[in-house]
Amino acid sequence: MSLSRRSLLGMGAAGVATAGLSLALPRRLDASDRKRPKNVIFCVADGMAIQTMSMADHFQKMTTGRPSYWRTLMNEEFAHTGLQETRSLNSLVTDSSAASSAWGSGRHIWNGQVNEFPDGTKLRTLVSLLTEAKVRCGVVTTTTVTHATPAGFAVNCTQRDLEGLIAERYLESGLDVLMGGGDKFFNPKVRKDGRDVYADFAKAGYTVVRTRHELLEQPGRRLLGVFSDGHTPFSVDRNNDPLLQMSVPSLAEMASAAIDRLKSGSNGFLLQIEGGRVDHGGHGNDLAALVYDQIAFEEAVKVAVDFALSNGETLVVITTDHACGGPSLNGAGHEYGDSAAGLRTLTGMKASYAEVWRAVGTPVTADKVRAGVKDKLGIELTTAEAEAVAQAAAAKSPFGIQEFYRSQGATLAMVLGNHSKVTWTSGNHTSEHCLVTAVGPWSERFFGLHANTAYFDWMLEAWDLKWTNPTMSYEEAVPFYDKLKEKLPPELIFLYADEDECGCGSDHSPWLASG
């Protein structure tokens, strides 16, 4: 089926529209408004709570004397800021695949699925529609490139954890540029089916690069860049390891390289830039991982906005898919005078929790916890604090009665909160409305409070396109979802799923345990 302008509707039969909150209506633009954007750059700080952005802003003012880039941008007359409602088809708390699919298909999706309903209905994606209209498209991320957020713009998949299958489907998606981690989903030496997906991309005309040097030096209009086995390193680890800095590009470098390769398209381009490991810092209750990746994300946002301001035809949207972890800097000490000193402990944190645990080793003892935390995070734990962490490592957490705080990482975060004054609500996603800032043509649309599903229509309209996907209500979806585990072939799970790669902390994949 060819794609027509403005009048084309999805041909699937529409079901009952999903019930939801009454949100602000999309703004309609008349002839007096600015011209349509030719390009759209969609920036996602995955899992960013507004408290995360706030702490990054406070920390940068504290250490550099300057506010964060996002804070600065929000005060510019050319920027417009609003909020986004992020629920999924089955929950007030979304996961990343449902959230990105809402942008990618204009429909609420069940957590864990990618542009599909539980009955198997596949929805047309933003990338499929735009590439058919000869618009160039790309995704760059600090997670595996096959992860939920980039996938949500481009492909259909029954289950987000089938990342090996998503790698294959990218070949058919029309994406011109893909960058991130995830070698194990492309490399024939690691994939269980032995397929060389790198070779498949090369045969399809992509330049394949594996290091920062290759990315910066090798030309190629179509490009696949994979820079780590799984997710790329947390920024706090990369910042403190010269070898990682040499081998793995920053998100800002990936963003710049992607724009350079996409900007020559005569019909414009769509680029998603994801700071995906902000979310993982939230899941891990890991303050240094969270804040330093937020700062790295905003450096990539600056690359996008600088291009937009010089180009004049580019809409940049900066947002998140959901919040995660509920981090907050708390009032502490007499008249809250100790709060700033608590946040300043970040200056001594030189590693993520993963590096702390590596330094601690096994078995976990209180003495080794104290030494590892001192070495990697610059904080002196008390004997009682270190003992609580050791007990949690032995599944005997003193906070075991509370499901959100009983894990080893959550217990470490809890005792570190005595020093940083930062505490967490959980290691899971949370339900609050999320910040969005937009720059460039049509950025006014993002002022106010809107559902995440509205963005699909707005992005298509930038190219004078319209598509209406089928709908499904929660009540209609439930019986199909209940049968989904039975319908998913075990061999598919065995070949393609990697349950360690999600990082989302949710129970969206109950069948993986048996796969």
Helices and strands as residue ranges (DSSP letters): E 39-44, H 50-64, H 69-74, E 79-85, H 96-105, H 126-132, E 136-144, H 148-154, H 163-173, E 177-181, G 183-185, H 197-203, E 207-209, H 212-217, E 223-226, H 235-239, H 242-247, H 251-262, E 269-274, H 277-283, H 287-311, E 314-319, E 323-324, E 328-329, G 334-336, H 339-344, G 345-348, H 353-360, H 366-377, H 383-393, H 408-420, E 422-423, E 429-430, E 434-439, G 443-446, E 448-451, H 454-461, H 474-487, H 490-496, G 510-514
